[in-house]
Amino acid sequence: EAEWVIEGNCTVDGVCVSSPNFPEPYGNKDYCLISLPKPALLEVTAFETEKGYDKLTVNGKQFSGTSLLGDSFNAWTNITWRSDESVVE
């Protein structure tokens, strides 16, 4: 089982990575870089951000809103999470 390597303020619980304070709202200007051996099969069980502003980037593509909810995919790159300075979900 691969180990998550986290830079920033996301949290790890077993094989699950979440934004700070999950399931409560995350804060402004949150950031984390998530890495693990590639490729890594990921399953998204919860995902909701301020659409268009707070973004998760994986495989060079940005996701926001609920666009990843329920998806499974292989991650070939590190994953970044970034929230902006305003509304949080």
TAZINOR-V270976 format. One record per residue. N is the residue number from 1. D_FIRST is the distance of its C-alpha to the first C-alpha in whole Angstrom. Layout:
N & D_FIRST
N & D_FIRST
This chain:
1 & 0
2 & 4
3 & 7
4 & 10
5 & 13
6 & 16
7 & 20
8 & 22
9 & 22
10 & 20
11 & 18
12 & 14
13 & 14
14 & 10
15 & 9
16 & 12
17 & 14
18 & 18
19 & 21
20 & 23
21 & 25
22 & 23
23 & 25
24 & 28
25 & 29
26 & 28
27 & 30
28 & 32
29 & 31
30 & 27
31 & 25
32 & 21
33 & 19
34 & 16
35 & 14
36 & 10
37 & 10
38 & 12
39 & 13
40 & 10
41 & 11
42 & 13
43 & 15
44 & 18
45 & 19
46 & 21
47 & 23
48 & 27
49 & 28
50 & 32
51 & 32
52 & 33
53 & 33
54 & 29
55 & 27
56 & 23
57 & 23
58 & 20
59 & 21
60 & 25
61 & 26
62 & 26
63 & 26
64 & 28
65 & 30
66 & 28
67 & 27
68 & 23
69 & 23
70 & 22
71 & 21
72 & 17
73 & 17
74 & 15
75 & 15
76 & 17
77 & 18
78 & 17
79 & 18
80 & 21
81 & 23
82 & 26
83 & 29
84 & 33
85 & 36
86 & 37
87 & 36
88 & 32
89 & 31
